[in-house]
Amino acid sequence: MKRLQASHFVIAALFATSAIAQQEAGMVKVDLATVADTLAKNIKVDVAKIPASMELPVGIAAGACGMPAAKLAPGADGGGSACKATTSSVELERLVENHLKMPKQ
């Protein structure tokens, strides 16, 4: 019985690891110029502080660029790993805000 429980635990752990890896499958370079004014207003900073572009997780990039994530995933047949943002989102705003808080190197 313990052996069966252990194997179920290992299988569950493998599935969980696989799901996490798929969520973090890659990053996409997103041009933020089109939404810079909106981002600046929503996170209450000067528009000049908004970066021209950022590397974002595929899911957030897909939402910001209005494209299916499958087209943006690195190595996807129909697309590349870059896009132009057409809309903002709470997730995008949070990432930009965190980026601005990071110490300059």
C-alpha positions as CSV (number, residue, x, y, z in Angstrom):
1,M,0.0,0.0,0.0
2,K,2.8,2.4,0.9
3,R,4.5,1.6,-2.4
4,L,1.3,2.5,-4.3
5,Q,0.9,5.8,-2.4
6,A,4.5,6.7,-3.1
7,S,4.1,6.0,-6.8
8,H,1.0,8.2,-6.9
9,F,2.9,10.9,-5.2
10,V,5.8,10.7,-7.7
11,I,3.3,10.8,-10.6
12,A,1.5,13.8,-9.1
13,A,4.8,15.6,-8.6
14,L,5.8,15.0,-12.2
15,F,2.5,16.4,-13.5
16,A,2.9,19.5,-11.3
17,T,6.4,20.1,-12.5
18,S,5.3,19.7,-16.1
19,A,2.5,22.2,-15.6
20,I,4.8,24.8,-14.1
21,A,7.3,24.3,-16.9
22,Q,4.6,24.9,-19.5
23,Q,3.5,28.1,-17.8
24,E,7.1,29.4,-17.9
25,A,7.7,28.1,-21.4
26,G,9.4,31.3,-22.5
27,M,9.6,35.0,-22.7
28,V,8.5,37.4,-25.4
29,K,9.9,40.9,-26.1
30,V,7.0,43.3,-26.0
31,D,7.1,46.8,-27.4
32,L,5.3,49.0,-24.9
33,A,5.3,52.3,-26.9
34,T,1.6,52.1,-27.8
35,V,0.4,51.6,-24.2
36,A,3.0,53.7,-22.4
37,D,0.6,56.5,-21.6
38,T,-2.0,54.1,-20.2
39,L,0.6,52.2,-18.2
40,A,2.1,55.5,-16.8
41,K,-1.3,56.8,-15.8
42,N,-2.4,53.5,-14.2
43,I,0.7,53.0,-12.1
44,K,1.1,56.7,-11.4
45,V,4.5,57.4,-12.9
46,D,5.9,59.8,-15.5
47,V,5.5,58.3,-19.0
48,A,9.3,58.8,-19.6
49,K,9.9,56.1,-17.0
50,I,8.0,53.4,-18.9
51,P,10.5,51.2,-20.7
52,A,10.3,51.0,-24.5
53,S,10.1,47.2,-24.3
54,M,10.2,44.4,-21.8
55,E,10.6,40.6,-21.8
56,L,7.3,39.2,-20.6
57,P,6.0,35.7,-20.0
58,V,4.2,34.3,-23.0
59,G,0.7,34.5,-21.4
60,I,0.9,38.1,-20.4
61,A,2.5,39.1,-23.7
62,A,-0.3,37.3,-25.6
63,G,-2.9,39.3,-23.7
64,A,-1.1,42.6,-24.1
65,C,-0.6,42.0,-27.8
66,G,-4.0,40.6,-28.6
67,M,-2.5,37.4,-30.0
68,P,-2.8,33.7,-29.1
69,A,-0.1,32.5,-26.8
70,A,0.7,29.6,-29.3
71,K,1.8,32.2,-31.9
72,L,4.2,33.9,-29.5
73,A,5.7,30.9,-27.8
74,P,9.4,30.5,-28.7
75,G,9.8,28.1,-31.6
76,A,6.1,28.4,-32.6
77,D,5.5,27.9,-36.3
78,G,3.4,31.0,-36.9
79,G,5.2,33.6,-34.9
80,G,8.2,34.9,-33.3
81,S,9.2,35.9,-29.8
82,A,8.3,39.6,-30.1
83,C,5.1,41.7,-30.4
84,K,3.6,45.1,-30.0
85,A,1.3,45.8,-27.0
86,T,-2.1,47.0,-27.9
87,T,-3.7,46.9,-24.5
88,S,-2.7,47.1,-20.8
89,S,-3.7,44.7,-18.0
90,V,-3.3,44.5,-14.3
91,E,-0.6,41.8,-14.8
92,L,1.3,43.9,-17.3
93,E,1.0,47.0,-15.0
94,R,2.3,44.9,-12.1
95,L,5.3,43.7,-14.0
96,V,6.2,47.2,-15.3
97,E,5.8,48.6,-11.8
98,N,8.1,45.9,-10.4
99,H,10.6,46.5,-13.2
100,L,10.7,50.2,-12.2
101,K,11.3,49.3,-8.6
102,M,14.3,47.2,-9.4
103,P,17.7,48.7,-8.6
104,K,19.6,49.9,-11.6
105,Q,22.8,47.9,-12.3
